[in-house]
């Protein structure tokens, strides 16, 4: 499997655990807490697999970027977080940064 695809899935699991935190109630809710912890484990495991072939600095930046962008977008839809042109522009800049890192990566650890 492509290391970039593994990294994408790792970033999506990061989104799951970040959103999951809102449902754990300080890790006092058993089911959301277990799901959040499981997503954390999967996310970090997949990140570790991706860095076998992608430079760690690039992989980490892309991983956090995927999580940040996805979580920000879901925050608007799930939690009624504010949306503005400036906020959307900042999210777009993160996306551009992720794409730039992927395009310019040598693919060597």
Number of C-alpha atoms within 10 A of each C-alpha: 6 9 18 18 12 19 25 21 18 29 27 21 24 28 26 21 25 19 20 20 17 15 17 19 12 9 16 10 11 11 12 18 20 14 17 25 18 14 21 20 16 18 24 17 13 20 25 18 14 25 21 14 16 22 15 16 12 18 28 18 15 25 25 18 21 24 23 20 20 19 20 21 16 15 16 12 12 11 11 9 11 10 13 8 8 9 12 14 11 13 18 13 13 19 17 13 15 19 14 12 16 16 10 9 13 12 16 10 13
